[in-house]
Amino acid sequence: MFRPERAAVVFSITLVSSLGLSPALLAQDPRETVYFTGPNNTISKVTSFPSGTAQPVVVDQGANFKGLVVRDDGSGGLKVIAASSTQGGGIRIYGAADGAHLGQVVGFPMAAGIAVDTGGSLYAVNEVSGGPDELILVPRNASCGTPAEQGTCNPGGYGDAITLDHQVDGATLLAGVQFVASASAQSALYQAGDVLVLVENPATLWRYKAADIEAKKADPGSPDPTPTSVLPTSSFGGAEPTGFAFAPTGEILVTTVQGRVLRFGPGGALLSPDFASLPGSGVKISVGLQGGISKAFVTVHQGGSVQRFTFRADGTGAPDGAVATNAPDGVGNASLTDAVFVAASATPVNVAPTSAQIITYEQVAVPGLARAQAFLLPESALEAGRTIPSDLRAAAGLPALTVPPYLHAFELNGVPTFLVMVVDSSAGIFQFTLQHHIQEHDFGFETSCTTPTQDPSPQEPRTFLGVDLDDPPIVEGLSFIDISSGCASNLGRGGGTSAILTGWDSRSVNDRNDPDNISASKLNRLEAALLGTDPGAGGLAPFITNKSTKKALSNLLNKAMHAFGAGNNPDAMADLQSFVARIKSSPGSFRECLSGGGCRNAPGELVARAVSAIYMLCGAGSSCNQLLAPLP
């Protein structure tokens, strides 16, 4: 569920990624303040677009600033991270409130474009005339939050730079870089978790796949990945691109030397009309929120200004104020540091609310935002009754969730540790489900899936869900419940967003001598949810308005349970597939909200429970994966 208000809390559990702890996105939210770089070693902030005013925040001798990003550190305040394009330049970090110079993150001569992913890691490109045109990654180091590690970290909590590509194919001048946080699962030329690099000369947009970047992170000495083309030179029609950003709908917006802001669809088609026409040469563009409304911010040379645009319904930009300034370059705000746009779509949409997590929305009826936090929770920190600690509950907005005794943590540096992701989304998915894909290895875990010919290992990674404070109740109460639907990294299917915990399950999968085997438990809980008449106890029956649909679902589930009891798992799986098909073919048989109050995605929850049961009945091997969409 979506909670925009959350206070930052300091607590003893290791906070890996503080990505949702700021107040609601209001007009005066500091995260909505727009910052931009200038030629005189300065970084300024816009104080008012309507009145066209700005003031310097950072003055740093010896720098020649280009691109910038603004990072929200919750209670730690905003940080401005900028690329310095001098010969001895690099990536530098500053306090946004007071302009304090916090140090150079890494050296990177002629640094130009810079981007930040949803985990805080940085990507940057340079502009070396006649030299190597490079793409680097500066990983944010989770262990920098611990006192023992602070002396070994670079400023801003970063590790050492990794060169992802020592020479971007065919480039003589690089323009910009962006992390892909959201993309259509079917039509896009890129996917969530990828990194795109814009080349000014010759005009090109390249894609570096998420899997290739992960491989390079794991082995920096491995061969450079080969990018694939998103927009070839011919796409630009002779225009010279200088910067790019993603619109809320997933379109690519590209600034050009010619003063056009081009629009490209997720499939790469040039759209007409242009997003905007500028009063001079376009330099960089970013997209963020102000007053909760999507805006585009564009820097312009030849006269010099920072232009603001509001998105029209047709995808073009309506001028919405400007600030005159001398030759600005980088521009951005922190409003989307902890949030990802989720566009309405009739096909699956992938989003990366953290750089180690991808959520696939089956369909999106109402667009919105997705936010996430990631926590490392030592199993030894669980309180009485295996309840998650009070400091974690306060920081993440969770009730007193309990971890069942059969759910155990994987070792991390010798300490059994749970990975907990807390996800909020305001996107409407009634009738549909979410697929969670969590990459535990990004946090240092070593987990593996079994081969198709083996029984699943008890320490195969599984995905568990727990409700948060504003979720409707489930039949399991405040216990984490298994929603696993596959084993490929860590894969689970749900009908909503809440707390997602990864670990391993000591119960048997299908052993009928074990009364609490996972398959039997899932079938019983599915029956309790389907037939339950009390919404306050997780019952979904009141949300099913068509009696024949309710009866058909009950009959199919009853057949599946009898087949399982008779040892006939294939028939049980087939009955559950029919159960899912009946729900999907009966959209008018469910209501989202009750007349007396209370709303939930009942069809999505029933489908998610059935799909997870099918995975277990199949044997929970890697050949049993129940994928909503191909993994990115």
C-alpha positions as CSV (number, residue, x, y, z in Angstrom):
1,M,0.0,0.0,0.0
2,F,1.0,3.6,-0.4
3,R,2.0,5.8,2.5
4,P,3.4,9.2,1.6
5,E,4.1,10.3,5.1
6,R,6.9,8.6,7.1
7,A,9.4,10.0,9.6
8,A,13.1,9.2,9.5
9,V,14.2,7.1,12.5
10,V,17.7,6.2,13.6
11,F,17.7,2.5,14.7
12,S,20.1,-0.3,15.4
13,I,19.2,-2.6,12.4
14,T,21.4,-1.8,9.4
15,L,19.5,0.5,7.1
16,V,20.7,-0.4,3.6
17,S,18.7,2.1,1.6
18,S,16.7,4.9,3.2
19,L,14.4,5.5,0.4
20,G,11.0,6.5,1.8
21,L,11.5,8.4,5.0
22,S,10.6,11.9,4.0
23,P,7.4,13.9,4.4
24,A,4.7,13.9,1.7
25,L,5.5,15.6,-1.5
26,L,4.1,19.0,-0.9
27,A,4.8,22.3,-2.6
28,Q,7.4,23.4,0.0
29,D,9.1,20.0,0.3
30,P,12.9,20.6,0.1
31,R,13.2,17.6,-2.2
32,E,11.3,19.5,-4.8
33,T,13.9,22.3,-4.9
34,V,15.6,22.4,-8.3
35,Y,19.4,22.7,-8.4
36,F,21.5,23.5,-11.4
37,T,25.2,23.9,-12.2
38,G,26.8,27.0,-13.7
39,P,30.2,27.8,-15.4
40,N,31.7,29.7,-12.5
41,N,32.3,26.8,-10.1
42,T,28.8,27.2,-8.8
43,I,25.8,25.1,-8.0
44,S,22.6,27.2,-7.5
45,K,19.0,26.5,-6.5
46,V,15.9,27.9,-7.9
47,T,14.0,29.9,-5.3
48,S,11.0,30.7,-7.5
49,F,10.1,29.8,-11.1
50,P,7.2,32.3,-11.2
51,S,9.5,35.2,-10.2
52,G,12.5,33.8,-12.0
53,T,14.9,33.8,-9.1
54,A,17.8,31.6,-7.9
55,Q,20.7,31.8,-5.5
56,P,24.1,30.1,-5.3
57,V,24.5,27.2,-2.9
58,V,28.0,25.8,-3.7
59,V,31.1,27.7,-4.9
60,D,34.0,25.3,-5.4
61,Q,37.3,26.6,-6.9
62,G,38.9,24.4,-9.4
63,A,35.7,22.8,-10.5
64,N,33.9,23.1,-13.8
65,F,30.5,21.6,-13.1
66,K,28.4,19.8,-15.7
67,G,25.8,17.2,-14.8
68,L,24.3,16.8,-11.3
69,V,21.9,14.6,-9.2
70,V,20.3,15.4,-5.9
71,R,20.1,12.6,-3.3
72,D,17.7,12.5,-0.4
73,D,19.3,11.0,2.7
74,G,16.2,11.3,4.9
75,S,17.2,12.7,8.3
76,G,20.7,13.3,6.8
77,G,19.4,15.9,4.5
78,L,19.8,16.5,0.8
79,K,23.1,15.9,-1.0
80,V,24.1,17.4,-4.4
81,I,26.5,15.2,-6.4
82,A,28.0,16.9,-9.4
83,A,30.4,16.1,-12.2
84,S,33.5,18.3,-12.5
85,S,34.8,18.4,-16.1
86,T,38.3,19.6,-15.5
87,Q,41.2,17.5,-16.6
88,G,41.8,16.5,-13.0
89,G,38.1,16.4,-12.3
90,G,35.8,13.9,-10.8
91,I,32.5,13.4,-9.0
92,R,32.1,15.6,-5.9
93,I,29.4,15.7,-3.2
94,Y,28.0,18.7,-1.2
95,G,25.5,19.4,1.4
96,A,22.5,21.0,-0.3
97,A,21.5,23.0,2.8
98,D,24.8,24.7,3.5
99,G,26.9,24.0,0.4
100,A,29.5,22.1,2.5
101,H,32.1,20.4,0.4
102,L,32.0,16.8,1.6
103,G,34.7,15.5,-0.7
104,Q,35.4,13.9,-4.0
105,V,33.6,10.6,-4.4
106,V,36.0,9.4,-7.1
107,G,38.4,10.9,-9.7
108,F,37.1,10.9,-13.2
109,P,38.8,13.3,-15.7
110,M,36.4,15.3,-17.8
111,A,33.3,14.0,-16.0
112,A,30.2,15.2,-17.7
113,G,26.9,13.3,-17.4
114,I,25.8,11.7,-14.1
115,A,22.9,9.6,-13.0
116,V,21.8,8.0,-9.7
117,D,19.9,4.7,-9.4
118,T,17.2,3.9,-6.8
119,G,19.8,2.4,-4.5
120,G,22.0,5.5,-4.6
121,S,24.7,4.1,-6.8
122,L,26.1,6.5,-9.5
123,Y,26.7,6.2,-13.2
124,A,28.8,8.7,-15.1
125,V,30.2,9.4,-18.5
126,N,33.0,11.8,-19.6
127,E,33.7,14.1,-22.5
128,V,37.4,13.6,-23.4
129,S,38.2,15.1,-26.8
130,G,40.3,12.5,-28.6
131,G,40.5,10.3,-25.5
132,P,38.5,7.3,-24.1
133,D,34.8,7.8,-23.9
134,E,34.0,5.9,-20.7
135,L,31.0,4.7,-18.7
136,I,31.7,4.1,-15.0
137,L,29.7,2.8,-12.0
138,V,30.3,4.1,-8.5
139,P,28.5,1.6,-6.2
140,R,27.0,2.9,-3.0
141,N,28.4,0.7,-0.3
142,A,25.8,-0.6,2.2
143,S,28.4,-1.3,4.8
144,C,29.5,2.4,4.9
145,G,26.6,2.8,7.4
146,T,28.5,0.8,10.1
147,P,31.2,2.5,12.2
148,A,33.7,-0.2,11.5
149,E,33.6,0.5,7.7
150,Q,33.4,4.3,7.6
151,G,37.2,4.8,7.4
152,T,37.4,2.7,4.2
153,C,34.5,4.4,2.3
154,N,34.7,7.2,-0.2
155,P,32.7,10.4,0.6
156,G,29.0,9.9,0.4
157,G,29.1,6.3,1.3
158,Y,30.6,5.0,-2.0
159,G,33.0,2.3,-2.9
160,D,35.6,2.6,-5.7
161,A,34.6,3.2,-9.3
162,I,34.1,0.3,-11.7
163,T,34.7,1.0,-15.4
164,L,31.7,-0.6,-17.1
165,D,32.9,0.3,-20.6
166,H,36.3,1.7,-21.4
167,Q,35.2,3.0,-24.8
168,V,31.5,3.4,-25.7
169,D,31.0,2.0,-29.2
170,G,31.6,4.5,-31.9
171,A,31.4,7.5,-29.6
172,T,33.5,10.7,-30.1
173,L,31.5,12.8,-27.6
174,L,29.3,11.4,-24.8
175,A,26.3,13.5,-23.6
176,G,24.5,11.7,-20.8
177,V,23.5,8.6,-18.8
178,Q,20.3,7.4,-17.1
179,F,19.3,4.5,-14.9
180,V,16.1,2.9,-16.1
181,A,13.7,2.7,-13.2
182,S,10.5,1.9,-15.1
183,A,9.8,0.3,-18.5
184,S,7.1,-1.6,-20.3
185,A,7.8,-5.3,-20.1
186,Q,6.7,-6.0,-23.7
187,S,7.2,-3.1,-26.0
188,A,10.3,-1.3,-24.7
189,L,13.8,-1.6,-26.1
190,Y,15.1,-1.4,-22.6
191,Q,14.0,-2.8,-19.2
192,A,14.0,-1.7,-15.6
193,G,17.5,-2.0,-14.1
194,D,19.3,-1.2,-17.4
195,V,21.5,1.8,-18.0
196,L,21.2,4.0,-21.1
197,V,24.0,6.1,-22.5
198,L,23.5,9.0,-24.9
199,V,26.1,9.9,-27.5
200,E,26.1,13.4,-28.9
201,N,28.4,12.5,-31.8
202,P,27.4,10.5,-33.6
203,A,23.9,10.8,-32.2
204,T,23.0,7.4,-30.6
205,L,21.3,6.0,-27.5
206,W,22.8,2.7,-26.2
207,R,21.5,0.2,-23.8
208,Y,23.6,-1.6,-21.2
209,K,21.6,-4.6,-19.9
210,A,21.1,-5.0,-16.2
211,A,22.4,-8.5,-16.3
212,D,25.7,-7.4,-18.0
213,I,26.1,-4.6,-15.4
214,E,25.6,-7.2,-12.6
215,A,28.2,-9.4,-14.2
216,K,30.7,-6.5,-14.4
217,K,30.1,-5.6,-10.7
218,A,30.8,-9.2,-9.7
219,D,34.0,-9.3,-11.8
220,P,35.3,-5.8,-12.7
221,G,38.1,-7.4,-14.7
222,S,35.7,-9.2,-17.1
223,P,35.3,-8.0,-20.7
224,D,33.3,-4.8,-21.2
225,P,29.6,-5.5,-22.1
226,T,28.5,-4.9,-25.6
227,P,25.6,-2.4,-25.7
228,T,22.6,-2.7,-27.9
229,S,21.0,0.2,-29.8
230,V,17.9,1.9,-28.5
231,L,18.0,4.9,-30.9
232,P,20.3,4.7,-33.9
233,T,21.7,7.9,-35.5
234,S,18.9,8.0,-38.1
235,S,16.3,8.4,-35.3
236,F,17.5,11.9,-34.5
237,G,17.0,13.3,-38.0
238,G,20.2,15.3,-38.0
239,A,19.6,16.9,-34.5
240,E,22.5,16.8,-32.1
241,P,21.4,15.3,-28.7
242,T,22.8,16.8,-25.5
243,G,20.8,15.3,-22.6
244,F,17.8,13.0,-21.9
245,A,15.3,11.9,-19.3
246,F,12.2,9.7,-18.9
247,A,8.7,11.2,-18.9
248,P,6.2,9.7,-16.4
249,T,4.6,7.7,-19.3
250,G,8.0,6.1,-20.2
251,E,8.7,8.3,-23.2
252,I,12.3,9.4,-23.7
253,L,12.8,13.2,-23.8
254,V,16.0,14.4,-25.6
255,T,17.3,17.9,-25.6
256,T,19.2,19.0,-28.7
257,V,21.7,21.7,-29.8
258,Q,19.0,22.9,-32.2
259,G,16.7,23.8,-29.3
260,R,14.2,21.0,-29.9
261,V,13.2,18.6,-27.1
262,L,12.4,15.4,-28.9
263,R,10.0,12.7,-27.8
264,F,10.5,9.0,-28.4
265,G,8.1,6.2,-27.5
266,P,9.3,3.2,-25.4
267,G,9.5,1.3,-28.7
268,G,11.9,4.0,-30.2
269,A,9.5,5.8,-32.5
270,L,9.9,9.6,-32.9
271,L,6.7,11.2,-31.7
272,S,5.1,14.4,-33.0
273,P,4.8,17.1,-32.0
274,D,8.1,17.7,-30.0
275,F,7.9,18.0,-26.3
276,A,9.0,21.6,-26.4
277,S,10.8,24.3,-28.4
278,L,13.5,26.1,-26.5
279,P,14.7,29.7,-26.7
280,G,18.3,28.5,-27.3
281,S,20.4,25.4,-27.4
282,G,19.3,22.7,-25.1
283,V,21.8,21.2,-22.6
284,K,20.3,18.9,-20.0
285,I,16.9,17.8,-18.9
286,S,15.5,16.1,-15.8
287,V,12.0,15.1,-14.6
288,G,10.7,15.5,-11.1
289,L,7.8,16.5,-9.0
290,Q,6.7,19.9,-7.6
291,G,3.5,20.2,-5.7
292,G,3.0,16.5,-6.4
293,I,2.8,17.3,-10.2
294,S,5.3,16.0,-12.8
295,K,7.5,18.7,-14.2
296,A,10.4,18.8,-16.7
297,F,13.4,21.1,-16.0
298,V,15.6,22.0,-19.0
299,T,18.9,24.0,-19.1
300,V,19.4,26.3,-22.1
301,H,22.5,28.1,-23.5
302,Q,22.4,31.1,-25.9
303,G,20.8,33.6,-23.5
304,G,21.0,31.2,-20.6
305,S,18.0,29.9,-18.6
306,V,16.5,27.0,-16.7
307,Q,13.1,26.3,-18.2
308,R,10.2,24.5,-16.4
309,F,7.5,22.6,-18.2
310,T,4.3,20.9,-17.0
311,F,3.2,17.7,-18.8
312,R,0.1,18.1,-20.9
313,A,-2.2,15.2,-21.4
314,D,-0.8,14.6,-25.0
315,G,2.7,14.2,-23.6
316,T,4.0,17.6,-24.7
317,G,5.3,20.3,-22.3
318,A,3.5,23.5,-21.3
319,P,6.0,26.3,-20.4
320,D,5.7,26.9,-16.6
321,G,8.3,29.5,-15.6
322,A,12.0,30.2,-16.2
323,V,15.1,31.5,-14.5
324,A,17.6,33.5,-16.4
325,T,21.2,32.4,-15.7
326,N,24.5,32.2,-17.4
327,A,25.2,29.0,-19.3
328,P,23.6,26.4,-17.0
329,D,24.3,22.7,-17.5
330,G,23.2,20.0,-15.1
331,V,19.7,20.2,-13.5
332,G,17.6,18.1,-11.1
333,N,15.8,17.7,-7.8
334,A,15.5,14.9,-5.2
335,S,11.7,14.4,-5.5
336,L,12.1,11.0,-7.2
337,T,15.1,9.8,-5.1
338,D,12.8,7.4,-3.4
339,A,10.1,7.0,-6.0
340,V,9.5,5.5,-9.5
341,F,6.8,6.5,-11.9
342,V,4.4,3.6,-12.7
343,A,2.5,4.5,-15.9
344,A,-0.9,3.1,-16.8
345,S,-0.5,0.2,-19.1
346,A,-2.5,-2.7,-20.5
347,T,0.7,-4.8,-20.7
348,P,3.2,-5.6,-17.9
349,V,5.3,-2.8,-16.6
350,N,8.7,-3.4,-14.8
351,V,9.9,-1.0,-12.2
352,A,13.0,-0.9,-10.0
353,P,12.1,0.8,-6.7
354,T,15.6,-0.2,-5.5
355,S,18.5,-1.2,-7.7
356,A,18.3,-4.7,-6.3
357,Q,14.6,-5.3,-6.8
358,I,12.3,-5.4,-9.8
359,I,8.5,-5.4,-9.6
360,T,6.4,-6.4,-12.6
361,Y,2.9,-5.0,-12.6
362,E,0.7,-7.3,-14.6
363,Q,-1.5,-4.4,-15.7
364,V,-1.8,-0.8,-14.3
365,A,-5.3,0.8,-14.3
366,V,-4.4,3.9,-12.4
367,P,-0.8,5.4,-12.7
368,G,1.1,6.2,-9.5
369,L,4.4,6.0,-7.7
370,A,6.3,3.1,-6.2
371,R,8.7,3.5,-3.3
372,A,10.9,1.0,-1.4
373,Q,13.2,0.6,1.5
374,A,15.7,-2.2,2.1
375,F,16.7,-3.5,5.5
376,L,19.1,-6.1,6.7
377,L,17.7,-7.8,9.8
378,P,19.8,-10.3,11.8
379,E,17.7,-13.2,12.9
380,S,19.1,-12.8,16.4
381,A,17.5,-9.3,16.6
382,L,14.0,-10.8,16.5
383,E,12.1,-10.0,19.7
384,A,9.9,-12.3,21.8
385,G,7.7,-14.5,19.7
386,R,10.0,-13.9,16.7
387,T,8.5,-10.5,16.2
388,I,10.4,-8.0,14.1
389,P,12.2,-5.4,16.3
390,S,10.3,-2.2,17.4
391,D,13.0,0.1,15.8
392,L,12.5,-1.6,12.4
393,R,8.7,-1.4,12.8
394,A,9.0,2.4,13.5
395,A,11.3,3.1,10.6
396,A,9.4,1.1,8.1
397,G,5.9,1.7,9.1
398,L,5.1,-1.9,10.0
399,P,3.0,-3.6,12.7
400,A,4.3,-6.3,15.0
401,L,4.9,-8.9,12.3
402,T,6.1,-12.3,13.3
403,V,8.5,-14.6,11.5
404,P,7.2,-18.2,11.6
405,P,9.5,-20.7,13.3
406,Y,10.1,-22.5,10.1
407,L,11.3,-19.4,8.3
408,H,15.1,-18.9,8.6
409,A,17.7,-16.4,7.5
410,F,20.6,-16.8,5.1
411,E,24.1,-16.2,6.4
412,L,25.6,-12.8,5.6
413,N,29.3,-12.6,6.7
414,G,28.6,-15.5,9.0
415,V,25.5,-13.9,10.6
416,P,22.0,-15.3,9.7
417,T,20.3,-12.3,8.3
418,F,17.0,-11.6,6.6
419,L,16.6,-9.2,3.7
420,V,13.4,-7.1,4.2
421,M,12.1,-4.9,1.4
422,V,9.2,-2.6,2.3
423,V,7.4,-1.5,-0.8
424,D,4.6,1.1,-1.2
425,S,2.7,1.8,-4.4
426,S,-0.1,4.2,-5.3
427,A,-0.6,2.6,-8.7
428,G,-4.0,0.9,-9.1
429,I,-3.8,-2.8,-10.0
430,F,-7.3,-4.1,-9.1
431,Q,-7.9,-7.5,-10.8
432,F,-4.2,-7.9,-11.3
433,T,-1.0,-9.1,-9.5
434,L,2.6,-8.1,-8.9
435,Q,5.7,-10.2,-9.4
436,H,8.6,-9.5,-7.1
437,H,12.1,-10.2,-8.3
438,I,14.7,-9.6,-5.5
439,Q,18.4,-9.9,-6.3
440,E,19.9,-10.9,-2.9
441,H,23.4,-11.1,-4.2
442,D,23.5,-7.3,-4.4
443,F,23.5,-7.3,-0.6
444,G,26.2,-10.0,-0.4
445,F,24.0,-13.1,-0.1
446,E,24.9,-16.4,-1.8
447,T,21.7,-18.4,-2.6
448,S,21.0,-20.9,-5.3
449,C,18.1,-22.7,-6.9
450,T,17.9,-26.5,-7.4
451,T,18.1,-28.1,-10.8
452,P,14.9,-29.5,-12.4
453,T,15.9,-33.1,-11.5
454,Q,16.5,-32.5,-7.8
455,D,14.1,-32.1,-4.9
456,P,14.3,-28.5,-3.7
457,S,16.9,-27.8,-1.0
458,P,15.4,-26.4,2.2
459,Q,17.7,-23.5,1.7
460,E,16.3,-22.6,-1.6
461,P,15.4,-18.8,-1.5
462,R,11.8,-18.2,-0.8
463,T,9.7,-15.0,-0.8
464,F,7.4,-14.0,2.2
465,L,4.9,-11.2,2.5
466,G,3.8,-9.3,5.6
467,V,1.1,-6.6,5.8
468,D,1.9,-3.1,6.7
469,L,0.0,-0.6,8.9
470,D,-2.5,0.4,6.3
471,D,-3.1,-2.9,4.6
472,P,-6.3,-4.9,4.9
473,P,-6.0,-7.9,7.1
474,I,-5.2,-11.4,5.7
475,V,-6.2,-14.7,7.1
476,E,-2.7,-15.4,8.5
477,G,-2.9,-12.2,10.6
478,L,0.4,-10.6,11.4
479,S,2.6,-13.5,10.3
480,F,4.8,-13.4,7.2
481,I,3.3,-15.8,4.6
482,D,5.0,-17.6,1.6
483,I,4.2,-16.0,-1.8
484,S,6.9,-17.8,-3.7
485,S,6.1,-18.4,-7.3
486,G,9.5,-19.4,-8.6
487,C,13.2,-19.6,-7.9
488,A,15.2,-17.3,-10.1
489,S,17.0,-15.0,-7.8
490,N,14.1,-14.7,-5.4
491,L,10.7,-14.6,-7.0
492,G,7.2,-14.1,-5.5
493,R,3.7,-13.1,-6.6
494,G,1.3,-10.9,-4.6
495,G,-1.8,-8.9,-5.0
496,G,-0.4,-5.8,-3.3
497,T,2.7,-4.2,-2.0
498,S,3.9,-4.4,1.6
499,A,6.8,-6.0,3.4
500,I,8.7,-8.6,1.4
501,L,11.1,-10.8,3.4
502,T,13.5,-13.4,1.9
503,G,14.7,-16.5,3.6
504,W,14.5,-20.3,3.6
505,D,11.7,-22.6,4.8
506,S,12.5,-25.7,6.8
507,R,9.1,-27.3,6.0
508,S,8.7,-30.0,3.4
509,V,7.1,-29.0,0.1
510,N,4.8,-32.0,-0.6
511,D,5.5,-34.6,2.1
512,R,2.0,-35.8,3.2
513,N,3.4,-37.3,6.4
514,D,4.2,-33.7,7.4
515,P,0.8,-32.2,8.3
516,D,2.2,-28.7,7.9
517,N,3.8,-29.3,4.4
518,I,3.9,-26.2,2.3
519,S,1.4,-27.3,-0.4
520,A,-1.2,-28.4,2.2
521,S,-0.8,-25.2,4.1
522,K,-1.3,-23.1,1.0
523,L,-4.4,-24.9,-0.1
524,N,-5.9,-24.6,3.4
525,R,-5.1,-20.8,3.6
526,L,-6.5,-20.3,0.1
527,E,-9.7,-21.9,1.2
528,A,-9.9,-19.8,4.3
529,A,-9.5,-16.6,2.3
530,L,-11.9,-17.6,-0.4
531,L,-14.7,-18.7,1.9
532,G,-14.1,-16.3,4.8
533,T,-17.0,-14.0,5.3
534,D,-15.4,-11.6,7.8
535,P,-13.3,-8.9,5.9
536,G,-11.8,-7.9,9.3
537,A,-10.2,-11.4,9.5
538,G,-9.1,-11.5,5.9
539,G,-12.2,-13.1,4.4
540,L,-12.6,-12.4,0.7
541,A,-16.1,-13.8,0.1
542,P,-17.8,-10.4,0.6
543,F,-15.8,-9.0,-2.4
544,I,-17.2,-11.7,-4.8
545,T,-20.5,-10.4,-6.0
546,N,-21.4,-13.2,-8.5
547,K,-22.8,-16.3,-6.8
548,S,-22.0,-18.6,-9.7
549,T,-18.4,-17.4,-9.8
550,K,-18.1,-17.9,-6.1
551,K,-19.5,-21.5,-6.4
552,A,-17.3,-22.3,-9.3
553,L,-14.2,-21.2,-7.5
554,S,-15.1,-23.1,-4.4
555,N,-15.7,-26.3,-6.5
556,L,-12.4,-26.0,-8.3
557,L,-10.5,-25.5,-5.1
558,N,-12.3,-28.4,-3.5
559,K,-11.3,-30.6,-6.5
560,A,-7.7,-29.4,-6.2
561,M,-7.6,-30.2,-2.4
562,H,-9.0,-33.7,-3.0
563,A,-6.6,-34.4,-5.8
564,F,-3.7,-33.3,-3.6
565,G,-4.9,-35.5,-0.8
566,A,-5.0,-38.5,-3.1
567,G,-1.4,-37.8,-4.2
568,N,-2.4,-36.5,-7.6
569,N,-0.5,-33.3,-7.8
570,P,-0.8,-32.8,-11.6
571,D,-4.6,-32.8,-11.4
572,A,-4.5,-30.5,-8.4
573,M,-2.3,-28.1,-10.4
574,A,-4.7,-28.3,-13.4
575,D,-7.7,-27.5,-11.1
576,L,-5.8,-24.4,-9.7
577,Q,-5.0,-23.3,-13.3
578,S,-8.7,-23.4,-14.0
579,F,-9.3,-21.5,-10.7
580,V,-7.0,-18.7,-12.0
581,A,-8.6,-18.7,-15.4
582,R,-12.1,-18.4,-14.0
583,I,-11.0,-15.3,-12.0
584,K,-9.4,-13.7,-15.0
585,S,-12.4,-14.3,-17.2
586,S,-14.8,-12.9,-14.6
587,P,-13.7,-9.3,-14.0
588,G,-17.3,-8.2,-13.2
589,S,-17.7,-10.8,-10.4
590,F,-15.5,-8.8,-7.9
591,R,-15.8,-5.4,-6.3
592,E,-12.9,-3.4,-5.0
593,C,-14.6,-1.8,-2.0
594,L,-17.5,-2.7,0.3
595,S,-20.4,-0.3,0.8
596,G,-19.6,-0.1,4.5
597,G,-16.0,0.7,3.8
598,G,-12.9,-1.4,3.2
599,C,-11.1,-2.0,-0.1
600,R,-8.8,-4.7,-1.3
601,N,-7.6,-6.4,-4.5
602,A,-9.5,-9.7,-3.8
603,P,-9.1,-11.2,-7.3
604,G,-5.4,-10.4,-7.4
605,E,-4.8,-12.0,-3.9
606,L,-6.7,-15.1,-4.9
607,V,-4.7,-15.5,-8.1
608,A,-1.4,-14.9,-6.3
609,R,-2.3,-17.5,-3.7
610,A,-3.3,-20.1,-6.3
611,V,-0.1,-19.4,-8.4
612,S,2.1,-19.9,-5.4
613,A,0.3,-23.2,-4.6
614,I,0.9,-24.4,-8.1
615,Y,4.6,-23.7,-7.8
616,M,4.8,-25.8,-4.7
617,L,2.6,-28.6,-6.0
618,C,4.9,-28.7,-9.0
619,G,7.8,-29.4,-6.7
620,A,9.3,-25.9,-6.2
621,G,12.2,-26.8,-8.6
622,S,13.6,-24.2,-10.9
623,S,11.6,-25.8,-13.8
624,C,8.4,-25.0,-11.9
625,N,8.7,-21.2,-12.0
626,Q,5.3,-19.5,-12.5
627,L,6.4,-16.3,-14.3
628,L,4.1,-13.4,-14.9
629,A,6.6,-12.0,-17.5
630,P,10.1,-13.0,-18.5
631,L,12.6,-11.9,-15.9
632,P,14.6,-8.8,-17.1
